[in-house]
Amino acid sequence: MSDETILPEDSSANCFACAAGRDNQVAMICRRFLVSGRVQGVFYRASTQRQAQSQGLTGWVRNRCDGRVEVLACGDEQQLATFAKWLEIGPEYAKVSNIKITIDKPSAIPATFDVLPTA
């Protein structure tokens, strides 16, 4: 992939909340992904939702009017790293050309992982 943007890791910026109800109080962080390429009309959103749920992530995925797919994912650092690698490939018929990744601090961490309407 070309031009992938990953912000520098800053644990103080990333660790803004802790996952409630987890025995070891793993730091909960959120990242926003803007995925470019052939990512609409290829089951990217549904596949992303299944992948996120299988990894225990919360957040959402939606198509954007500009042809990209936008994802907000919340979990621990390892979960998000694994998820980001999956997003680079996506489902069978997708062809990802670029992913822009930013740190996100939502006002409330989502409790589930949902598919949202196009924005």
N, C-alpha and C positions, 0 to 999 in steps of 0.2 A: 504494500500500500504506500501511497505517497502522501506527503504533507500531513502526517498524523500529528496532532497537537496534544501533548500531555503536559499538564501543569506540574511544576515541581512539587514534590511531596513535602508537606509541612504538617507535622503531626498536630500542632496546636490548631491549625486551620481545619484539619480533617476531623478531629475528635470534638465534635460539638454536642454530641448526645450519646447516651449509652442505651443499648438495647434492653428494654424492660423485659423482665421475666426470664432472662437467660442466667443460668447459674454462674457463669464466669464473667458476666458484665462486659462482653466484647464491645469495643468501640464501634458505634454505628456511624457510618459516613455515607454520603450521597454523591453520586456523580451524574452529570448530564452528558449524554452522547448524542451527537448529530451525525447520522450515518448517511453517506452519499453513495450513489451508484444505482444499480438496478435492484432497488429495495422495496418498491411498491408493486403490488400485483403478483408477488411471489411468496405469499404467506409469511413475510418477514415479521409482521406484528404478532400473529398467533404463535409462531415459532419462538419468538423472543419471550412472550408471556410464559409459554411452557418451560423454556430454559430457565428463566428467572425463578419461577415457582419451584422447579426441581432443585435449585441451588439455595432456596430459602430467602431470596431477595424480595423486597417490597418496592413499589414504585408504579410506573406506568410506561406505556409505549403508544405513540400515535404517528400517523402520517402527517406530513406538513405539505402545504399547498405548493411549495417549491420543489417537490419530488423527493425530499429527504425523509428519513424516519428519525423521530426524536424519542429518546429514552431517558427516563429518570430512574435510577436504580440505587437502592439503599441496602447496605449490608456491611460486613466487615471487609477489611483490605483484601484478604485472600479470595473471598467470594467475588468481589468486584474485579479483581485481576483475572480470574477464571472466566467470568462473564464477558469481560472486554475481549478476551481471546476468541470467545465464541462469536461475538458480534462482528469480528473481522471476517468471519467466514459466512455466518448466517445459514439459512436453510438452503436446500439443494439448488434451487433455481436463482438464488440471489447472486449478485456480483458486486461486492463492496469495493468501492474505489478509494474512500477516505472516511475516517472517523475523527471528529473533533471532540475532545473530552475536556470537560471543565468540572471543577468542584462546585457543588451546589449545597446551599443551606436552606432547605424549604422551611416554611414556618411550622409545618407539622410533618413528621415522617409518616408516609402512607402505611396503612396496616396490611394491605394486600398488593398484588401486582395486577393492574388492570390495563385493558385496551381502551384508549380514549378516542373520541371523535377527532377527525382531521382538524388541524389548526392552521 
